[in-house]
Amino acid sequence: MAGIFENIKSTYGNWILKSQFGKVSRHKSLVNLDEAKNIGIVYKVNSEREFNAVKDLTKALTTTKKQVLAIGFVDRNEIPNYCVAANAGFYFSRKDINWFGGPKSDYIKTFINKEFDILIDLTLENVFINRYTSSLSRSRFKVGPELGFNQDFLDMMIKMDNNTREEEYILQILHYLRMFKS
């Protein structure tokens, strides 16, 4: 019975996402990392190590001329203390998503509607709420991993193997975002 319900949730969620994706209005453009004024980061908090890697990335990218907002999904009911104590971004849990996996939180909806120069999706697995957030984001340029299910909504995908750690992946993204001219 649980499998049938999960299948219904997934089917409905994907239908909602697909119908809303067609309505997204964005001004696509290639944006160099050094020229970006605001950057959004989407990721799943799997461990304190990964959390610290994204926290360090956010800190390194933030300057007086560049704003960086990170939003991390914690796939449990409570947000771990290390996320709360660090005060580095917005973290949400299962409590902040609705029955089919879409956002209930106004902050997530605001993040989706913000027109970032660059959106970096660091989610290395198929997490519906993060795919939803990245897909519907109004960001000018979206970059993330090449995973097979995200080619419709990313502007640039970074190919990686199954053993790539998040820290290595972050370095690859930064390298490629600095390489090209806007």
DRENVOKOL-377893 format. One line per field, with one value per residue: residue in three letters; x negated, y negated, z negated of N, C-alpha, C, O in turn; residue number from 1. Coordinates in nm, 3 decimals, always signed. Each point is the difference from the previous one (the first is absolute). Example, Ala and Ser with C-alpha at 12.3 -4.5 7.8 and 13.67 -1.06 7.14 Angstrom:
2
r <- c(ALA, SER)
n_u <- c(-1.319, +0.139)
n_v <- c(+0.569, -0.107)
n_w <- c(-0.780, +0.138)
ca_u <- c(+0.089, -0.082)
ca_v <- c(-0.119, -0.119)
ca_w <- c(+0.000, -0.006)
c_u <- c(-0.090, +0.077)
c_v <- c(-0.120, -0.109)
c_w <- c(+0.000, -0.073)
o_u <- c(-0.104, -0.051)
o_v <- c(+0.002, -0.111)
o_w <- c(-0.066, -0.017)
k <- c(1, 2)
END
This chain:
182
r <- c(MET, ALA, GLY, ILE, PHE, GLU, ASN, ILE, LYS, SER, THR, TYR, GLY, ASN, TRP, ILE, LEU, LYS, SER, GLN, PHE, GLY, LYS, VAL, SER, ARG, HIS, LYS, SER, LEU, VAL, ASN, LEU, ASP, GLU, ALA, LYS, ASN, ILE, GLY, ILE, VAL, TYR, LYS, VAL, ASN, SER, GLU, ARG, GLU, PHE, ASN, ALA, VAL, LYS, ASP, LEU, THR, LYS, ALA, LEU, THR, THR, THR, LYS, LYS, GLN, VAL, LEU, ALA, ILE, GLY, PHE, VAL, ASP, ARG, ASN, GLU, ILE, PRO, ASN, TYR, CYS, VAL, ALA, ALA, ASN, ALA, GLY, PHE, TYR, PHE, SER, ARG, LYS, ASP, ILE, ASN, TRP, PHE, GLY, GLY, PRO, LYS, SER, ASP, TYR, ILE, LYS, THR, PHE, ILE, ASN, LYS, GLU, PHE, ASP, ILE, LEU, ILE, ASP, LEU, THR, LEU, GLU, ASN, VAL, PHE, ILE, ASN, ARG, TYR, THR, SER, SER, LEU, SER, ARG, SER, ARG, PHE, LYS, VAL, GLY, PRO, GLU, LEU, GLY, PHE, ASN, GLN, ASP, PHE, LEU, ASP, MET, MET, ILE, LYS, MET, ASP, ASN, ASN, THR, ARG, GLU, GLU, GLU, TYR, ILE, LEU, GLN, ILE, LEU, HIS, TYR, LEU, ARG, MET, PHE, LYS, SER)
n_u <- c(-0.082, -0.141, -0.019, +0.169, +0.000, -0.137, +0.093, +0.139, -0.081, -0.078, +0.144, +0.088, -0.118, -0.011, +0.173, +0.004, -0.122, +0.080, +0.152, -0.088, -0.053, +0.184, +0.036, -0.136, +0.027, -0.090, -0.120, +0.085, -0.124, -0.117, +0.005, -0.108, -0.129, -0.161, +0.097, -0.046, +0.212, +0.087, -0.050, +0.075, +0.054, -0.033, +0.107, -0.128, +0.154, -0.198, -0.112, -0.073, -0.045, +0.166, +0.079, -0.124, +0.047, +0.186, -0.014, -0.107, +0.127, +0.145, -0.087, -0.033, +0.192, +0.027, +0.134, -0.180, -0.147, -0.069, +0.185, -0.040, +0.115, -0.028, +0.011, +0.035, -0.036, +0.155, -0.145, +0.067, +0.033, -0.185, +0.033, -0.129, -0.060, -0.074, +0.188, +0.094, -0.106, +0.026, +0.204, +0.021, +0.118, +0.065, +0.086, -0.017, +0.197, -0.038, -0.109, -0.208, +0.022, +0.044, +0.222, +0.031, +0.009, +0.219, -0.056, -0.100, -0.205, +0.066, -0.074, +0.111, +0.189, -0.033, -0.033, +0.182, +0.112, -0.120, +0.000, +0.002, -0.176, -0.037, +0.052, -0.041, +0.002, +0.039, +0.194, -0.084, +0.177, +0.078, -0.063, +0.156, -0.013, -0.142, +0.077, +0.111, -0.114, -0.106, +0.119, +0.065, -0.190, +0.015, -0.079, -0.146, -0.090, +0.059, -0.061, -0.068, +0.069, -0.189, +0.211, -0.014, -0.039, -0.222, +0.006, +0.160, -0.102, -0.102, -0.097, -0.017, -0.079, +0.030, -0.140, +0.150, -0.191, +0.020, -0.187, +0.126, -0.205, +0.123, -0.124, +0.005, +0.165, -0.019, -0.136, +0.099, +0.129, -0.093, -0.063, +0.150, +0.042, -0.168, +0.067, +0.204, +0.010, -0.016)
n_v <- c(+0.121, +0.099, +0.221, +0.118, +0.052, +0.166, +0.203, +0.069, +0.081, +0.209, +0.170, +0.052, +0.126, +0.220, +0.110, +0.054, +0.174, +0.205, +0.070, +0.084, +0.217, +0.122, +0.035, +0.178, -0.161, +0.063, -0.114, +0.138, +0.092, -0.037, +0.152, -0.187, +0.182, -0.003, +0.108, +0.211, -0.045, +0.131, +0.059, +0.123, +0.021, +0.143, +0.020, +0.176, -0.053, +0.019, -0.190, +0.095, +0.217, +0.150, +0.085, +0.155, +0.204, +0.100, +0.118, +0.197, +0.174, +0.095, +0.143, +0.212, +0.113, +0.076, -0.126, -0.135, +0.127, +0.105, -0.003, +0.053, +0.090, +0.026, +0.155, +0.000, +0.150, -0.052, +0.147, -0.198, +0.134, +0.120, -0.209, +0.091, +0.120, +0.197, +0.119, +0.132, +0.186, +0.155, +0.084, +0.219, -0.187, +0.070, +0.012, +0.155, -0.017, +0.199, -0.066, +0.012, +0.216, -0.070, -0.007, -0.195, -0.109, -0.042, -0.174, +0.036, +0.090, -0.133, +0.094, +0.180, -0.029, -0.046, +0.173, +0.117, -0.097, +0.108, -0.220, +0.220, -0.091, +0.030, +0.155, -0.017, +0.122, -0.035, -0.062, +0.100, -0.123, +0.205, -0.216, +0.150, +0.050, +0.170, +0.211, +0.076, +0.061, +0.198, +0.181, +0.021, +0.113, -0.174, +0.168, -0.161, +0.027, +0.153, -0.004, +0.152, +0.114, +0.090, -0.081, -0.153, -0.050, -0.009, +0.189, +0.099, +0.089, +0.184, -0.165, +0.037, +0.131, +0.035, +0.019, +0.154, +0.013, +0.218, +0.005, -0.067, -0.070, +0.014, +0.101, +0.225, +0.105, +0.010, +0.157, +0.201, +0.045, +0.044, +0.213, +0.161, +0.021, +0.129, +0.212, +0.048, -0.025, -0.174)
n_w <- c(+0.000, -0.148, +0.036, -0.088, -0.219, -0.065, +0.028, -0.161, -0.193, +0.001, -0.013, -0.199, -0.145, +0.044, -0.090, -0.219, -0.075, +0.035, -0.149, -0.188, +0.017, +0.034, -0.218, -0.008, -0.154, +0.197, -0.151, +0.155, -0.163, +0.186, -0.166, +0.060, -0.022, +0.155, +0.170, -0.056, +0.060, +0.160, -0.210, +0.172, -0.217, +0.173, -0.196, +0.053, -0.154, +0.105, +0.045, -0.189, +0.031, +0.023, -0.191, -0.106, +0.080, -0.073, -0.189, +0.009, +0.065, -0.141, -0.148, +0.071, -0.009, -0.209, +0.130, +0.005, +0.117, -0.186, +0.126, -0.215, +0.170, -0.221, +0.164, -0.222, +0.163, -0.154, +0.084, -0.082, -0.176, -0.039, -0.074, +0.159, -0.180, +0.080, +0.025, -0.154, -0.070, +0.159, -0.039, +0.055, -0.019, +0.202, -0.206, +0.160, -0.108, -0.094, -0.185, +0.086, -0.060, +0.208, -0.003, +0.108, -0.197, +0.018, +0.129, -0.199, +0.008, -0.170, -0.191, -0.074, -0.116, -0.217, -0.140, -0.058, -0.167, -0.154, +0.034, -0.051, -0.107, -0.221, +0.154, -0.221, +0.188, -0.217, +0.094, -0.183, -0.062, +0.039, +0.012, -0.059, -0.218, -0.027, +0.005, -0.179, -0.185, -0.003, -0.053, -0.213, -0.041, -0.141, -0.122, -0.058, -0.204, +0.155, -0.217, +0.152, -0.181, +0.078, +0.003, +0.161, -0.214, +0.018, +0.118, -0.117, -0.179, +0.074, -0.116, -0.220, +0.166, -0.219, +0.177, -0.061, -0.115, +0.050, +0.122, +0.172, -0.057, -0.188, -0.158, +0.007, -0.107, -0.223, -0.082, -0.017, -0.178, -0.199, -0.025, -0.042, -0.218, -0.071, +0.023, -0.072, +0.222, -0.142)
ca_u <- c(+0.082, -0.088, -0.059, +0.101, +0.014, -0.122, +0.008, +0.100, -0.065, -0.105, +0.065, +0.066, -0.105, -0.063, +0.098, +0.004, -0.128, -0.002, +0.096, -0.052, -0.126, +0.032, +0.043, -0.110, -0.056, -0.135, -0.086, -0.120, -0.124, -0.123, -0.055, -0.128, +0.003, -0.057, +0.090, +0.129, +0.025, +0.072, -0.011, +0.078, -0.052, +0.098, -0.065, +0.056, -0.091, -0.014, -0.091, -0.062, -0.112, +0.056, +0.052, -0.115, -0.052, +0.088, -0.018, -0.127, +0.023, +0.080, -0.087, -0.103, +0.060, +0.065, -0.084, +0.083, +0.072, +0.063, +0.084, +0.018, +0.101, +0.003, +0.120, -0.032, +0.106, -0.036, +0.101, +0.051, +0.100, -0.065, -0.123, -0.110, -0.052, -0.111, +0.057, +0.060, -0.105, -0.089, +0.069, -0.058, +0.096, +0.133, +0.011, +0.138, +0.014, +0.123, +0.114, +0.018, +0.047, +0.137, +0.016, -0.060, -0.141, -0.020, -0.026, +0.101, -0.067, -0.005, -0.140, -0.035, +0.068, -0.072, -0.127, +0.031, +0.035, -0.111, -0.074, -0.144, -0.083, -0.038, +0.051, -0.085, +0.067, -0.101, +0.068, -0.063, +0.096, +0.132, +0.078, +0.108, +0.014, -0.111, +0.026, +0.110, -0.056, -0.088, +0.078, +0.087, -0.076, -0.003, -0.141, -0.045, -0.087, +0.010, -0.104, +0.013, -0.059, +0.069, +0.054, +0.098, +0.136, -0.001, -0.044, +0.102, +0.005, -0.133, -0.063, -0.131, -0.012, -0.136, -0.002, -0.081, +0.021, +0.070, -0.087, -0.034, +0.045, +0.059, -0.106, -0.058, +0.103, +0.003, -0.118, +0.025, +0.098, -0.066, -0.095, +0.072, +0.071, -0.099, -0.065, +0.059, +0.033, +0.144)
ca_v <- c(-0.121, -0.118, -0.017, -0.060, -0.139, -0.069, -0.013, -0.105, -0.126, -0.029, -0.032, -0.130, -0.101, -0.021, -0.066, -0.140, -0.061, -0.015, -0.104, -0.130, -0.026, -0.065, -0.137, -0.075, -0.105, -0.036, -0.065, +0.084, -0.056, +0.059, -0.093, +0.038, -0.003, -0.125, -0.111, +0.022, -0.084, +0.082, +0.143, +0.089, +0.136, +0.099, +0.127, +0.087, +0.015, +0.142, +0.019, -0.123, -0.026, -0.066, -0.129, -0.089, -0.031, -0.102, -0.120, -0.060, -0.054, -0.121, -0.100, -0.038, -0.073, -0.123, -0.120, -0.119, -0.017, +0.127, +0.061, +0.143, +0.061, +0.146, +0.063, +0.141, +0.091, +0.105, +0.104, +0.053, -0.090, -0.107, -0.052, +0.025, -0.116, -0.066, -0.094, -0.111, -0.074, -0.069, -0.117, -0.017, +0.040, +0.043, +0.145, +0.042, +0.144, +0.059, -0.077, -0.117, +0.039, +0.052, +0.144, +0.054, -0.036, -0.140, -0.087, -0.067, -0.116, -0.121, -0.029, +0.079, -0.064, -0.125, +0.040, +0.041, -0.118, -0.095, +0.011, +0.004, +0.002, +0.141, +0.097, +0.119, +0.114, +0.094, +0.123, +0.108, +0.109, -0.048, -0.046, -0.071, -0.141, -0.076, -0.005, -0.095, -0.133, -0.037, -0.004, -0.116, -0.119, -0.101, -0.036, -0.023, +0.110, +0.111, +0.102, +0.111, +0.126, +0.075, +0.119, +0.068, -0.049, -0.146, -0.068, -0.093, -0.128, -0.058, -0.060, +0.062, +0.117, +0.048, +0.146, +0.051, +0.143, +0.032, -0.015, -0.140, -0.060, -0.133, -0.100, +0.005, -0.049, -0.146, -0.054, +0.010, -0.103, -0.130, -0.005, -0.024, -0.129, -0.107, +0.019, -0.065, -0.141, -0.027)
ca_w <- c(+0.000, -0.006, +0.132, +0.088, -0.042, +0.042, +0.145, +0.027, -0.039, +0.098, +0.127, -0.015, -0.015, +0.130, +0.086, -0.044, +0.039, +0.146, +0.039, -0.043, +0.070, +0.126, -0.026, -0.058, +0.085, -0.044, +0.098, +0.006, +0.052, -0.051, -0.099, -0.056, -0.145, -0.051, +0.033, -0.065, -0.117, -0.098, +0.029, -0.083, -0.010, -0.045, -0.027, -0.103, -0.113, -0.032, -0.112, -0.047, +0.091, +0.119, -0.046, -0.016, +0.133, +0.060, -0.082, +0.043, +0.134, -0.016, -0.061, +0.097, +0.112, -0.047, -0.008, -0.012, +0.127, +0.040, -0.102, +0.020, -0.085, +0.008, -0.054, -0.013, -0.043, -0.094, +0.021, -0.128, -0.056, -0.075, +0.057, -0.093, -0.073, +0.068, +0.097, -0.073, -0.070, +0.094, +0.054, +0.134, +0.101, -0.043, +0.003, -0.018, -0.019, +0.055, -0.051, +0.085, +0.132, -0.004, +0.012, +0.122, +0.003, +0.036, -0.115, -0.081, -0.058, +0.081, +0.032, +0.119, +0.112, +0.026, +0.060, +0.137, +0.080, +0.007, +0.126, -0.023, +0.120, +0.013, -0.096, -0.005, -0.063, -0.047, -0.038, +0.075, +0.011, +0.040, -0.115, +0.068, -0.039, +0.057, +0.145, +0.011, -0.024, +0.111, +0.125, +0.006, -0.030, +0.106, +0.016, +0.137, +0.043, -0.095, +0.018, -0.093, +0.047, +0.105, -0.067, +0.083, -0.021, -0.015, +0.121, +0.049, -0.068, -0.022, +0.118, +0.011, -0.087, -0.023, -0.007, -0.110, -0.022, -0.124, -0.116, -0.019, -0.126, +0.019, +0.005, +0.135, +0.091, -0.017, +0.069, +0.144, +0.036, -0.006, +0.112, +0.126, -0.005, +0.018, +0.129, +0.116, -0.005, +0.004)
c_u <- c(-0.086, -0.062, +0.094, +0.016, -0.122, +0.000, +0.099, -0.060, -0.102, +0.059, +0.064, -0.103, -0.067, +0.094, +0.009, -0.126, -0.005, +0.095, -0.050, -0.128, +0.024, +0.038, -0.113, -0.054, -0.137, -0.078, -0.133, -0.118, -0.118, -0.064, -0.128, +0.007, -0.050, +0.091, +0.136, +0.012, +0.079, +0.005, +0.089, -0.062, +0.108, -0.075, +0.075, -0.107, -0.003, -0.085, -0.056, -0.119, +0.049, +0.055, -0.115, -0.060, +0.084, -0.009, -0.128, +0.011, +0.076, -0.085, -0.104, +0.056, +0.058, -0.103, +0.093, +0.084, +0.075, +0.076, +0.020, +0.102, +0.000, +0.128, -0.024, +0.116, -0.058, +0.110, +0.033, +0.097, -0.060, -0.130, -0.112, -0.054, -0.112, +0.049, +0.051, -0.109, -0.085, +0.063, -0.054, +0.097, +0.133, +0.008, +0.143, +0.005, +0.129, +0.124, +0.035, +0.043, +0.138, +0.003, -0.061, -0.147, -0.030, -0.015, +0.126, -0.056, -0.001, -0.143, -0.042, +0.063, -0.067, -0.133, +0.022, +0.024, -0.110, -0.079, -0.150, -0.072, -0.040, +0.070, -0.090, +0.076, -0.107, +0.060, -0.048, +0.089, +0.136, +0.084, +0.108, +0.005, -0.114, +0.015, +0.111, -0.053, -0.085, +0.076, +0.077, -0.070, -0.002, -0.142, -0.040, -0.083, +0.000, -0.104, +0.018, -0.060, +0.082, +0.046, +0.108, +0.142, +0.006, -0.041, +0.102, -0.007, -0.136, -0.056, -0.139, -0.007, -0.146, +0.007, -0.096, +0.023, +0.063, -0.083, -0.037, +0.059, +0.049, -0.107, -0.065, +0.096, +0.009, -0.117, +0.018, +0.096, -0.066, -0.096, +0.073, +0.073, -0.095, -0.060, +0.059, +0.032, +0.151, +0.037)
c_v <- c(-0.126, -0.027, -0.067, -0.149, -0.082, -0.024, -0.110, -0.136, -0.042, -0.043, -0.138, -0.113, -0.032, -0.070, -0.149, -0.073, -0.028, -0.112, -0.139, -0.038, -0.075, -0.146, -0.089, -0.100, -0.037, -0.061, +0.075, -0.079, +0.068, -0.101, +0.059, -0.015, -0.132, -0.120, +0.012, -0.088, +0.076, +0.145, +0.076, +0.139, +0.089, +0.129, +0.080, +0.016, +0.148, +0.024, -0.135, -0.038, -0.073, -0.138, -0.102, -0.040, -0.110, -0.131, -0.073, -0.061, -0.132, -0.114, -0.051, -0.085, -0.135, -0.112, -0.119, -0.023, +0.124, +0.059, +0.148, +0.052, +0.150, +0.051, +0.151, +0.081, +0.109, +0.105, +0.074, -0.103, -0.118, -0.040, +0.021, -0.129, -0.071, -0.097, -0.126, -0.088, -0.083, -0.128, -0.034, +0.051, +0.038, +0.151, +0.038, +0.152, +0.049, -0.077, -0.118, +0.033, +0.064, +0.149, +0.058, -0.042, -0.142, -0.087, -0.050, -0.133, -0.118, -0.034, +0.076, -0.063, -0.132, +0.028, +0.037, -0.123, -0.104, +0.024, -0.010, -0.011, +0.145, +0.079, +0.123, +0.107, +0.103, +0.135, +0.114, +0.124, -0.060, -0.027, -0.091, -0.149, -0.085, -0.011, -0.101, -0.143, -0.045, -0.014, -0.131, -0.131, -0.093, -0.046, -0.011, +0.116, +0.106, +0.106, +0.108, +0.126, +0.062, +0.132, +0.071, -0.052, -0.152, -0.076, -0.101, -0.138, -0.061, -0.054, +0.059, +0.115, +0.044, +0.151, +0.041, +0.150, +0.022, -0.022, -0.145, -0.051, -0.141, -0.108, -0.005, -0.057, -0.153, -0.064, +0.003, -0.110, -0.138, -0.018, -0.035, -0.134, -0.118, +0.001, -0.083, -0.147, -0.017, -0.059)
c_w <- c(+0.000, +0.136, +0.098, -0.033, +0.043, +0.152, +0.039, -0.033, +0.105, +0.133, -0.005, -0.011, +0.133, +0.098, -0.034, +0.046, +0.149, +0.045, -0.040, +0.072, +0.131, -0.016, -0.053, +0.102, -0.056, +0.116, +0.000, +0.054, -0.068, -0.094, -0.057, -0.152, -0.057, +0.025, -0.069, -0.125, -0.108, +0.047, -0.098, +0.002, -0.058, -0.026, -0.106, -0.107, -0.038, -0.123, -0.042, +0.090, +0.125, -0.034, -0.009, +0.135, +0.065, -0.079, +0.039, +0.139, -0.007, -0.054, +0.101, +0.114, -0.041, -0.012, -0.020, +0.125, +0.043, -0.119, +0.034, -0.100, +0.022, -0.065, +0.000, -0.054, -0.090, +0.006, -0.130, -0.056, -0.075, +0.069, -0.102, -0.063, +0.075, +0.107, -0.070, -0.062, +0.096, +0.056, +0.140, +0.105, -0.062, +0.016, -0.030, -0.004, +0.065, -0.044, +0.091, +0.143, -0.012, +0.032, +0.127, +0.016, +0.041, -0.124, -0.068, -0.051, +0.097, +0.040, +0.126, +0.124, +0.040, +0.069, +0.147, +0.089, +0.012, +0.129, -0.028, +0.134, +0.030, -0.110, +0.010, -0.075, -0.032, -0.039, +0.088, +0.010, +0.036, -0.124, +0.056, -0.038, +0.057, +0.152, +0.028, -0.011, +0.117, +0.132, +0.014, -0.030, +0.122, +0.030, +0.147, +0.053, -0.109, +0.032, -0.107, +0.059, +0.113, -0.061, +0.080, -0.015, -0.001, +0.125, +0.052, -0.064, -0.029, +0.132, +0.023, -0.101, -0.007, -0.016, -0.112, -0.015, -0.137, -0.126, -0.030, -0.131, +0.027, +0.012, +0.140, +0.102, -0.005, +0.074, +0.152, +0.046, +0.002, +0.115, +0.130, +0.001, +0.017, +0.141, +0.114, -0.026, +0.010, +0.135)
o_u <- c(+0.032, -0.017, -0.042, +0.006, +0.016, -0.044, -0.027, +0.015, -0.004, -0.044, -0.015, +0.015, -0.022, -0.045, +0.002, +0.007, -0.040, -0.035, +0.022, -0.027, -0.078, -0.002, +0.019, -0.034, -0.012, +0.026, -0.093, +0.011, +0.009, -0.028, +0.000, +0.064, +0.057, -0.010, +0.076, -0.095, -0.010, +0.026, +0.000, -0.050, +0.059, -0.081, +0.090, -0.115, +0.092, +0.018, +0.012, -0.026, -0.060, -0.015, +0.013, -0.047, -0.055, +0.003, -0.001, -0.055, -0.039, +0.008, -0.026, -0.069, +0.010, -0.103, +0.122, +0.102, +0.063, -0.057, +0.027, -0.013, +0.013, +0.046, -0.026, +0.063, -0.096, +0.114, -0.019, +0.023, +0.064, -0.067, +0.016, +0.007, -0.010, -0.070, -0.025, +0.007, -0.046, -0.072, -0.031, -0.017, +0.022, -0.038, +0.065, -0.090, +0.069, +0.101, +0.111, +0.007, +0.034, -0.105, -0.040, -0.063, -0.116, +0.020, +0.098, +0.075, -0.032, -0.023, -0.070, -0.064, -0.011, -0.037, -0.078, -0.044, +0.013, -0.031, -0.061, +0.054, +0.001, +0.003, -0.016, +0.030, -0.061, -0.068, +0.020, -0.049, +0.017, +0.064, -0.030, +0.009, +0.022, -0.031, -0.009, +0.032, +0.016, -0.026, +0.000, +0.061, -0.008, -0.019, +0.053, +0.009, -0.027, -0.013, +0.039, -0.057, +0.121, -0.080, +0.050, +0.076, +0.109, -0.019, -0.036, +0.046, -0.007, +0.024, -0.047, +0.035, -0.072, +0.068, -0.108, +0.100, +0.016, +0.055, -0.075, +0.119, -0.038, +0.016, -0.028, -0.040, +0.013, +0.018, -0.040, -0.023, +0.018, -0.009, -0.043, +0.010, +0.042, -0.056, -0.075, +0.008, +0.067, +0.117)
o_v <- c(-0.097, -0.116, -0.083, -0.084, -0.112, -0.105, -0.077, -0.094, -0.116, -0.097, -0.079, -0.104, -0.117, -0.080, -0.085, -0.110, -0.108, -0.078, -0.096, -0.118, -0.088, -0.076, -0.120, +0.036, -0.044, +0.029, -0.035, -0.074, +0.044, -0.113, +0.112, -0.093, -0.052, -0.100, -0.097, -0.013, -0.032, +0.029, -0.028, +0.046, -0.031, +0.043, -0.051, +0.032, +0.050, +0.099, -0.099, -0.118, -0.101, -0.095, -0.113, -0.112, -0.092, -0.108, -0.122, -0.107, -0.098, -0.113, -0.120, -0.088, -0.090, +0.014, +0.016, -0.068, +0.001, +0.025, +0.034, -0.022, +0.048, -0.052, +0.060, -0.038, +0.067, -0.028, +0.121, -0.105, -0.105, +0.082, -0.035, -0.107, -0.122, -0.096, -0.112, -0.123, -0.108, -0.091, -0.116, +0.110, -0.018, +0.054, -0.058, +0.068, -0.075, +0.000, -0.053, -0.089, +0.058, +0.063, +0.117, +0.035, -0.038, +0.048, -0.037, -0.095, +0.015, -0.058, -0.055, -0.011, -0.031, -0.070, -0.041, -0.002, -0.094, +0.114, -0.106, +0.038, +0.043, -0.041, +0.057, -0.014, +0.058, +0.083, -0.002, +0.108, -0.121, +0.090, -0.108, -0.084, -0.115, -0.104, -0.077, -0.086, -0.113, -0.092, -0.062, -0.106, +0.045, -0.099, +0.071, +0.034, -0.029, +0.044, -0.028, -0.003, -0.018, +0.090, +0.103, +0.002, -0.057, -0.122, -0.088, -0.098, -0.114, +0.056, +0.005, -0.015, +0.000, +0.052, -0.056, +0.053, -0.093, -0.011, -0.027, +0.013, -0.063, -0.092, -0.108, -0.073, -0.066, -0.100, -0.093, -0.064, -0.076, -0.108, -0.091, -0.064, -0.108, -0.099, -0.056, -0.046, +0.075, -0.031)
o_w <- c(+0.069, +0.038, +0.081, +0.090, +0.048, +0.047, +0.093, +0.079, +0.041, +0.060, +0.092, +0.064, +0.032, +0.082, +0.088, +0.054, +0.043, +0.089, +0.074, +0.021, +0.036, +0.098, -0.017, +0.112, -0.114, +0.116, -0.072, +0.097, -0.114, +0.041, -0.051, -0.051, -0.096, -0.071, -0.001, -0.077, -0.118, +0.117, -0.120, +0.103, -0.104, +0.082, -0.067, +0.030, -0.064, -0.071, +0.073, +0.021, +0.039, +0.077, +0.046, +0.016, +0.061, +0.058, +0.012, +0.025, +0.064, +0.049, +0.007, +0.050, +0.083, -0.065, -0.010, -0.004, +0.106, -0.106, +0.115, -0.120, +0.113, -0.101, +0.104, -0.099, +0.037, -0.038, -0.013, +0.061, -0.012, +0.062, -0.117, +0.060, -0.007, +0.032, +0.045, +0.008, -0.038, +0.041, +0.029, +0.052, -0.120, +0.104, -0.087, +0.049, +0.069, +0.070, -0.004, +0.085, -0.103, +0.014, +0.000, +0.100, +0.008, -0.112, +0.065, -0.025, +0.118, +0.106, +0.085, +0.104, +0.118, +0.094, +0.087, +0.115, +0.078, +0.035, +0.012, +0.104, +0.115, -0.116, +0.108, -0.119, +0.089, -0.060, +0.122, +0.034, -0.004, -0.055, +0.051, +0.090, +0.036, +0.058, +0.096, +0.082, +0.049, +0.077, +0.106, +0.007, +0.115, +0.070, +0.085, +0.118, -0.116, +0.115, -0.113, +0.109, +0.008, -0.025, -0.045, +0.096, -0.009, -0.006, +0.078, +0.059, -0.047, +0.106, +0.114, -0.117, +0.101, -0.089, -0.015, +0.049, -0.078, -0.109, -0.094, -0.025, +0.099, +0.080, +0.052, +0.091, +0.103, +0.068, +0.069, +0.103, +0.096, +0.059, +0.072, +0.105, +0.040, +0.045, +0.080, -0.114, +0.070, +0.023)
k <- c(1, 2, 3, 4, 5, 6, 7, 8, 9, 10, 11, 12, 13, 14, 15, 16, 17, 18, 19, 20, 21, 22, 23, 24, 25, 26, 27, 28, 29, 30, 31, 32, 33, 34, 35, 36, 37, 38, 39, 40, 41, 42, 43, 44, 45, 46, 47, 48, 49, 50, 51, 52, 53, 54, 55, 56, 57, 58, 59, 60, 61, 62, 63, 64, 65, 66, 67, 68, 69, 70, 71, 72, 73, 74, 75, 76, 77, 78, 79, 80, 81, 82, 83, 84, 85, 86, 87, 88, 89, 90, 91, 92, 93, 94, 95, 96, 97, 98, 99, 100, 101, 102, 103, 104, 105, 106, 107, 108, 109, 110, 111, 112, 113, 114, 115, 116, 117, 118, 119, 120, 121, 122, 123, 124, 125, 126, 127, 128, 129, 130, 131, 132, 133, 134, 135, 136, 137, 138, 139, 140, 141, 142, 143, 144, 145, 146, 147, 148, 149, 150, 151, 152, 153, 154, 155, 156, 157, 158, 159, 160, 161, 162, 163, 164, 165, 166, 167, 168, 169, 170, 171, 172, 173, 174, 175, 176, 177, 178, 179, 180, 181, 182)
END
